[in-house]
């Protein structure tokens, strides 16, 4: 024996391809989504953005129609329900 080294020391363990924690996390993701909130928030965000875009386009269309009819005071300060 040289320097206290013996032949019966344990051999190093081979590296596994995937740890058990990673394997169980991958198995949970393979099925249906476990958390639907990101998808719901995305759909709600798209709907809100679409509503703002639609109202902006509608407002611009009304202004364009007003200007094309020859009027010069096409702003929000005039209420069309007053009949003036």
N, CA, C and O of each residue as an XYZ file, in Angstrom:
336
protein
N       0.815     -1.172      0.000
C       0.000      0.000      0.000
C       0.865      1.243      0.000
O       1.826      1.364      0.760
N       0.497      2.157     -0.871
C       1.234      3.397     -0.960
C       0.368      4.537     -0.456
O      -0.707      4.761     -1.013
N       0.758      5.227      0.511
C       0.119      6.435      0.996
C      -1.319      6.274      1.443
O      -2.068      7.249      1.384
N      -1.737      5.138      1.875
C      -3.069      4.949      2.406
C      -4.148      4.779      1.352
O      -5.327      4.900      1.685
N      -3.810      4.506      0.099
C      -4.797      4.308     -0.946
C      -5.079      2.822     -1.044
O      -4.158      2.008     -1.116
N      -6.342      2.475     -1.047
C      -6.693      1.062     -1.140
C      -7.458      0.808     -2.428
O      -7.985      1.736     -3.041
N      -7.515     -0.445     -2.830
C      -8.196     -0.810     -4.065
C      -9.696     -0.977     -3.885
O     -10.416     -1.079     -4.878
N     -10.187     -1.008     -2.668
C     -11.612     -1.228     -2.462
C     -12.394      0.091     -2.299
O     -13.453      0.102     -1.672
N     -11.880      1.199     -2.858
C     -12.599      2.476     -2.792
C     -13.783      2.433     -3.765
O     -13.713      1.780     -4.806
N     -14.865      3.129     -3.421
C     -16.042      3.090     -4.299
C     -15.761      3.801     -5.632
O     -15.065      4.814     -5.681
N     -16.309      3.253     -6.677
C     -16.146      3.833     -8.012
C     -17.086      5.027     -8.159
O     -18.160      5.037     -7.557
N     -16.711      6.014     -8.931
C     -17.599      7.180     -9.116
C     -18.871      6.763     -9.859
O     -18.851      5.895    -10.732
N     -19.975      7.410     -9.482
C     -21.256      7.085    -10.109
C     -21.304      7.706    -11.502
O     -20.856      8.837    -11.691
N     -21.839      6.983    -12.467
C     -21.966      7.581    -13.805
C     -23.057      8.667    -13.785
O     -24.044      8.564    -13.057
N     -22.852      9.696    -14.595
C     -23.824     10.803    -14.663
C     -25.097     10.328    -15.356
O     -25.045      9.729    -16.430
N     -26.227     10.599    -14.734
C     -27.489     10.194    -15.337
C     -27.908     11.239    -16.367
O     -27.504     12.398    -16.277
N     -28.709     10.835    -17.334
C     -29.114     11.742    -18.405
C     -30.115     12.782    -17.912
O     -30.096     13.914    -18.396
N     -30.977     12.439    -16.977
C     -31.952     13.397    -16.445
C     -32.149     13.120    -14.967
O     -32.280     11.970    -14.547
N     -32.168     14.176    -14.195
C     -32.395     13.995    -12.773
C     -33.869     13.699    -12.538
O     -34.694     14.050    -13.381
N     -34.233     13.068    -11.429
C     -35.639     12.762    -11.166
C     -36.516     14.004    -11.091
O     -37.684     13.943    -11.475
N     -35.990     15.134    -10.608
C     -36.793     16.355    -10.522
C     -37.141     16.873    -11.914
O     -38.260     17.330    -12.149
N     -36.186     16.800    -12.832
C     -36.455     17.263    -14.196
C     -37.408     16.329    -14.911
O     -38.246     16.777    -15.693
N     -37.292     15.054    -14.657
C     -38.168     14.091    -15.325
C     -39.620     14.279    -14.896
O     -40.523     14.189    -15.728
N     -39.856     14.539    -13.614
C     -41.233     14.724    -13.167
C     -41.811     16.047    -13.670
O     -43.008     16.120    -13.951
N     -40.988     17.098    -13.790
C     -41.479     18.367    -14.304
C     -41.826     18.248    -15.781
O     -42.809     18.837    -16.231
N     -41.056     17.516    -16.523
C     -41.339     17.317    -17.933
C     -42.602     16.502    -18.142
O     -43.336     16.736    -19.102
N     -42.865     15.554    -17.265
C     -44.060     14.732    -17.389
C     -45.312     15.561    -17.116
O     -46.357     15.315    -17.717
N     -45.218     16.542    -16.214
C     -46.377     17.374    -15.908
C     -46.699     18.319    -17.063
O     -47.862     18.674    -17.260
N     -45.697     18.729    -17.822
C     -45.913     19.655    -18.922
C     -46.390     18.958    -20.186
O     -46.877     19.620    -21.102
N     -46.265     17.665    -20.256
C     -46.612     16.981    -21.494
C     -48.120     16.937    -21.714
O     -48.561     16.791    -22.854
N     -48.918     17.058    -20.667
C     -50.370     17.032    -20.796
C     -50.929     18.413    -21.039
O     -50.254     19.278    -21.597
N     -52.164     18.620    -20.621
C     -52.810     19.926    -20.762
C     -52.105     20.938    -19.873
O     -51.442     20.570    -18.903
N     -52.249     22.205    -20.207
C     -51.594     23.260    -19.437
C     -52.122     23.259    -18.012
O     -53.331     23.197    -17.789
N     -51.224     23.329    -17.064
C     -51.644     23.275    -15.671
C     -52.085     24.648    -15.163
O     -52.807     24.732    -14.169
N     -51.663     25.717    -15.828
C     -52.024     27.054    -15.389
C     -52.620     27.821    -16.575
O     -51.878     28.240    -17.463
N     -53.938     28.011    -16.607
C     -54.562     28.670    -17.759
C     -54.522     30.197    -17.700
O     -54.914     30.850    -18.668
N     -54.063     30.783    -16.597
C     -54.121     32.237    -16.433
C     -53.328     33.006    -17.473
O     -53.830     34.023    -17.952
N     -52.120     32.593    -17.861
C     -51.418     33.371    -18.905
C     -52.208     33.435    -20.215
O     -52.241     34.476    -20.871
N     -52.833     32.341    -20.588
C     -53.634     32.322    -21.808
C     -54.859     33.224    -21.666
O     -55.203     33.953    -22.596
N     -55.512     33.177    -20.517
C     -56.689     34.017    -20.279
C     -56.301     35.494    -20.316
O     -57.005     36.306    -20.917
N     -55.191     35.842    -19.680
C     -54.734     37.235    -19.690
C     -54.356     37.687    -21.097
O     -54.590     38.841    -21.455
N     -53.784     36.808    -21.890
C     -53.445     37.141    -23.264
C     -54.699     37.424    -24.082
O     -54.738     38.394    -24.839
N     -55.715     36.592    -23.936
C     -56.962     36.790    -24.670
C     -57.641     38.086    -24.237
O     -58.127     38.837    -25.082
N     -57.681     38.357    -22.937
C     -58.288     39.592    -22.436
C     -57.500     40.802    -22.942
O     -58.095     41.807    -23.332
N     -56.185     40.713    -22.938
C     -55.355     41.810    -23.440
C     -55.592     42.086    -24.910
O     -55.650     43.244    -25.323
N     -55.730     41.034    -25.707
C     -56.012     41.214    -27.128
C     -57.385     41.849    -27.326
O     -57.553     42.709    -28.190
N     -58.363     41.430    -26.529
C     -59.709     42.015    -26.635
C     -59.702     43.495    -26.261
O     -60.339     44.301    -26.941
N     -59.005     43.863    -25.210
C     -58.935     45.265    -24.793
C     -58.216     46.091    -25.854
O     -58.662     47.188    -26.191
N     -57.114     45.576    -26.379
C     -56.389     46.298    -27.427
C     -57.261     46.451    -28.673
O     -57.225     47.497    -29.322
N     -58.033     45.439    -29.013
C     -58.934     45.523    -30.158
C     -60.021     46.544    -29.942
O     -60.391     47.259    -30.873
N     -60.544     46.630    -28.725
C     -61.585     47.622    -28.418
C     -61.036     49.041    -28.568
O     -61.690     49.900    -29.160
N     -59.824     49.292    -28.029
C     -59.226     50.618    -28.161
C     -58.931     50.946    -29.620
O     -59.135     52.081    -30.051
N     -58.460     49.977    -30.376
C     -58.185     50.204    -31.786
C     -59.476     50.506    -32.543
O     -59.504     51.396    -33.393
N     -60.529     49.779    -32.243
C     -61.806     50.008    -32.909
C     -62.366     51.388    -32.584
O     -62.852     52.079    -33.480
N     -62.309     51.800    -31.327
C     -62.836     53.122    -30.958
C     -61.992     54.232    -31.577
O     -62.534     55.265    -31.971
N     -60.681     54.040    -31.671
C     -59.807     55.033    -32.302
C     -60.130     55.157    -33.787
O     -60.201     56.265    -34.319
N     -60.326     54.027    -34.452
C     -60.665     54.051    -35.876
C     -62.037     54.686    -36.107
O     -62.235     55.406    -37.086
N     -62.979     54.418    -35.209
C     -64.312     54.994    -35.336
C     -64.252     56.515    -35.172
O     -64.895     57.249    -35.923
N     -63.496     56.974    -34.211
C     -63.339     58.420    -33.982
C     -62.694     59.089    -35.188
O     -63.138     60.157    -35.610
N     -61.663     58.482    -35.745
C     -61.010     59.057    -36.925
C     -61.936     59.073    -38.127
O     -61.877     59.999    -38.936
N     -62.788     58.070    -38.260
C     -63.745     58.040    -39.355
C     -64.765     59.170    -39.207
O     -65.123     59.822    -40.188
N     -65.224     59.396    -37.987
C     -66.178     60.482    -37.756
C     -65.548     61.838    -38.058
O     -66.192     62.700    -38.655
N     -64.298     62.032    -37.651
C     -63.617     63.293    -37.945
C     -63.418     63.469    -39.446
O     -63.605     64.565    -39.973
N     -63.045     62.413    -40.125
C     -62.842     62.491    -41.564
C     -64.149     62.826    -42.281
O     -64.159     63.634    -43.210
N     -65.236     62.217    -41.860
C     -66.539     62.521    -42.463
C     -66.928     63.981    -42.205
O     -67.491     64.644    -43.077
N     -66.628     64.464    -41.019
C     -66.950     65.844    -40.673
C     -66.148     66.805    -41.550
O     -66.709     67.759    -42.089
N     -64.844     66.564    -41.699
C     -63.998     67.439    -42.511
C     -64.385     67.379    -43.983
O     -64.342     68.395    -44.677
N     -64.761     66.201    -44.464
C     -65.128     66.065    -45.871
C     -66.467     66.737    -46.183
O     -66.729     67.097    -47.331
N     -67.304     66.902    -45.176
C     -68.583     67.580    -45.412
C     -68.416     69.099    -45.448
O     -69.378     69.816    -45.722
N     -67.233     69.589    -45.180
C     -66.971     71.024    -45.299
C     -67.005     71.773    -43.989
O     -66.757     72.978    -43.976
N     -67.300     71.117    -42.897
C     -67.338     71.812    -41.606
C     -65.925     72.047    -41.102
O     -65.003     71.298    -41.425
N     -65.765     73.103    -40.301
C     -64.436     73.431    -39.789
C     -64.321     73.242    -38.282
O     -63.219     73.297    -37.736
N     -65.431     73.022    -37.611
C     -65.393     72.878    -36.151
C     -65.720     71.425    -35.781
O     -66.758     71.153    -35.177
N     -64.853     70.521    -36.137
C     -65.090     69.086    -35.930
C     -64.352     68.589    -34.697
O     -63.478     67.728    -34.807
N     -64.688     69.114    -33.533
C     -64.035     68.620    -32.319
C     -65.083     68.112    -31.336
O     -66.279     68.144    -31.626
N     -64.640     67.650    -30.189
C     -65.545     67.052    -29.205
C     -66.332     68.087    -28.423
O     -67.265     67.721    -27.708
N     -65.991     69.375    -28.532
C     -66.676     70.376    -27.709
C     -68.107     70.630    -28.193
O     -68.908     71.205    -27.456
N     -68.436     70.219    -29.394
C     -69.796     70.418    -29.909
C     -70.572     69.134    -29.756
O     -70.148     68.087    -30.245
N     -71.692     69.202    -29.091
C     -72.543     68.043    -28.869
C     -73.564     67.940    -29.990
O     -74.382     68.847    -30.144
N     -73.550     66.869    -30.783
C     -74.492     66.774    -31.905
C     -75.937     66.626    -31.460
O     -76.842     66.841    -32.266
N     -76.183     66.270    -30.222
C     -77.564     66.098    -29.758
C     -78.243     67.434    -29.501
O     -79.463     67.473    -29.342
N     -77.483     68.548    -29.454
C     -78.063     69.864    -29.199
C     -78.722     70.440    -30.455
O     -79.543     71.352    -30.352
N     -78.381     69.930    -31.623
C     -78.978     70.400    -32.859
C     -78.434     71.714    -33.350
O     -79.122     72.411    -34.097
N     -77.244     72.082    -32.970
C     -76.639     73.334    -33.434
C     -75.707     73.088    -34.575
O     -75.105     74.027    -35.095
